[in-house]
Amino acid sequence: MTKESDALCATEKEIMHATHRALVNSGYAALSISRIADELDKAKSTIYHYYDSKDALLLQFLRFTVDRFEATINTSIGDDPKEDLNHIIRTLLPSQLTEEKRQLYCVLVTLSPQALERAIFREQFTEIDTRLATIIEKTVRRGVEADVFRDVDPTHAAEHILATIKGTMYGRLTTNREAATAAAKASLFSYIDSHLVS
């Protein structure tokens, strides 16, 4: 079953949160419908009523997760393109990770290797990147049209910013280089001031 996350019923949302907990507690390798049902505190048949396989559930979970990222970003987008771009960077690369956001990032990193060999997961991660790139690109484009930013290519700028954010997110979760996030964020702010601002 494939739906947009905002159309999920209450039980499906409970399944998404239970999947999140199961992934965080057990990791992808040990993830099963049984473990998710345990976290949900309901029978496996409840899950199978909505999703015919673990993969179908996980693909919906990826959509659910990126919807949460997107909602966090969009709720604070205003009328100042430069500040909005800074907000996007601060949201995706916060100085301190809350436990919820750390878990969300861990889930994405945990599932991303599935995209190496499985086209259906690659398509979903492509959609995630496209959605994030589009938010950044639209913000840069607004800045260009408002003469806040130089006449740069919004697509190129968005890809540069997104690639830096993604690399930093991955490094933050997989290494002990605690100062790297602040350095990368400062580099992005410098890029905006030196290459984008008119």
Disulfide bonds with the S-S distance in Angstrom:
none
